[in-house]
Amino acid sequence: MTAGDKQDDVAVDGMTMTGMSLEALDAVVWDGLETGRPIDPVEDVPRTLRRLALAGAEATEEDCYPLYSLVTRDGCETPSAMPVALPFVVALAADPGMGARVFLVELLVAMNEPGQAEEDWARARDLLADPEPAVRRAAIPLARSVARLLDRWRVETDPAVRLPVLIALGEAAAEPEADQDAVDAARAALADVLGGDDPVMWVAAVYASAGLDRELAVRQLDRLVEVFSDLGVRPRFEDVWFVPNVEGPCDRETLVWWVARRLEHDPEAKLSFTARLIEASRWTGDALLCREALDVAWQLLIQRRSVAPTLLPLAGGLLDDPDGAVRLRAANILAALGPAAAPYADRLAELLDDDGADEYLDGTVGEIAHWALARIGDPRALPGLIEQLRAQEEEHGRGYGTAEPRRPDITDVLIPLRAHADVLLPAVREAIRRGGARGGATRGFLAVLEAWGADAVPALPDLLPLLADTWTSISVVGVLRAMGPAAASAEPALRTCQVLDYPGNHWSVTWTAACISGDRAAALRLLGDAVMAAEEPEFGPFGALAEFGHDAAPYADRVRSIMENGTQWSRLSAAITLMSITCDSGPAMKVLEEFVLPIAAGGDQFGAFRDALQPLIRIGEISPAIQTALLALQQSERRLSQLEGYQRIFQDEELRGLIEQALVCAQVSPAEAC
């Protein structure tokens, strides 16, 4: 609409304007009104509205953007400028000559909050009957009642508008405050579609009915699989499945995800839906469907342990699929399953040179197959593994990929391969020499060497040059401490290493030098003096006393005091340390229970849970309360992890392994364990 265009009369501040006349806009007193954000001056509201009116057919989405922060709510209060701007925005959105009508309607949706005066929005809701289908579709959220949606449903003829109206109708009818008569009418409308022969509208009706009958999708699994796997139906989804505030149509693959979410309440049904889609896609050669179903399967796997037996043969059978992106996903599932995937090791070994990939995901089939063999423990994974990991870590932008499947981190691949350290170390050492202190993979390899401890001692000569660079020096200090006295020859270099000027770094160097010197008594004296000298006891290095067991008995009272009076996390460390010193679980057990029992009740402090389990395993004693909690967790279906992706599975495996050990060790007497 241009400045001279005419439209129905609109009342603004008591005066009548024709269309959105600039005179009426100028007549508004904006002073004293507030915008959605205090930093935005209210004068920007009429300025932006004027710009849109003058742009007319040339107006764009970008021209509308400023109004979102000006007249929509950002917090608890609706900005006072919003009701004053409302009739102008409605006038612009209703103008057939305006170039940004859909975006203006979406702005109205963002402005429309519960509790606003009905009369202020009457003209905005007229947009539900606009001649333009895209405008009608964008206006659907403005209906805000089952009755209005039913009115629209009964007269709407455009399939690409009928479908989102149907979905909105089902969702509105499921709201607690919905009028019962209107709800009954909505149920009838949905039932009518469910009994029809349009497969896409039928899926929409199943989807829309979830709030009224969440078991409907479960009962209709057979037909859902049939419709989604019908290649002839696939294009029709994109013809009609539009959703307000989502740009463009939804394709079939997106809707597989949406329908799968409607099955969240029934994990078995969701797994069945996913597995059957995978099987159907293999028969029809439908790679797009297979990829999407495998992505749903992956999410199931990282959430629930019990899906593994179902997914194992499905993934194994897809290693021969002609589509590289399918093979990539299949190999990724097998990698996550680890030793259980051993029956497919030969086929994985044949894929080591497979460069199949997915343009939106990280890595090739060969790289993921390499990882899968490593997880299985197959020695065929070892040749070339270190070079592959080094190359991937030095790729530009490598750290920004989070979608899965993705190539695993160096530490996640190599730390579990400690038994093969003698084979892998020459290549690791070469990679460190090539990368130097600033190499993209160097610190990852150092973390692996620290975890390997004494088995990494042959790499010692390659570590000493890295002590001269603050980028790697503290990492190397950690490796030397893990090596212990076997790294004694590094002590002179260690004492002159370069670290960032932070007290903790200097203490770490001094403490490590004492640890590798082989003089255990001197190391204990150094540590004990630091513990006793700490102005704030819980900030001292008291946790390191656990390594000295009974020998640290002179400091037990200090540790006990921290356990009894410290903060939550220092109390945990103190309880662990005290158990190691005294081999007496009594005083510490109650503290450890504080970090074990909540996990069985649904807690998510899994790092503290792991730290609490380790001393229990070492001492070989658990309380009845802890035993009950661990037995419950042993049977639990959920993943014991707060991480994402494959690391969620790894942490769950680690913690479940500790749970098994704790339950077994509970049968050993404390005296034997100590």
Secondary structure, 3 states (H helix, E strand, C coil): CCCCCCCCEEEECCEEEECCCHHHHHHCCCCCCCCCCCCCCCCHHHHHHHHHHHHHHHCCHHHHHHHHHHHCCCCCCCCCHHHHHHHHHHHHHHCCCCCCHHHHHHHHHHHCCCCCCHHHHHHHHHHHHCCCHHHHHHCHHHCCCHHHHHHHHHHCCCHHHHHHHHHHHHHHHCCCCCCHHHHHHHHHHHHHHHCCCCHHHHHHHHHHCCCCCCCHHHHCHHHHHHHHCCCCCHHHHHHHCCCCCCCCCCCHHHHHHHHHHCCCCCHHHHHHHHHHHHHHHHHHCCHHHHHHHHHHHHHHHHHEHHHHHHHHHHHHHHHHCCCHHHHHHHHHHHHHHHHHHHHHHHHHHHCCCCCCECCCCCCEHHHHHHHHHHHHCCHHHCCCHHHHHHHHHCCCCHHHCCCCCCCCCHHHHHHHHHHHHHHHHHHHHHHHHHHCCCCCCHHHHHHHHHHHHHHHHHHHHHHHHHHHCCCCHHHHHHHHHHHHHHHHHHHHHHHCCCCCCCHHHHHHHHHHHHHHHCCHHHHHHHHHHHHHHCCCHHHCCHHHHHHHHHHHHHHHHHHHHHHHHCCHHHHHHHHHHHHHHHCCCHHHHHHHHHHHHHHHCCCCCHHHHHHHHHHHHHHCCCCHHHHHHHHHHHHCCECCCCCCCHHHHHHHHHHHHHHHHHHHHCCCCHHHHC
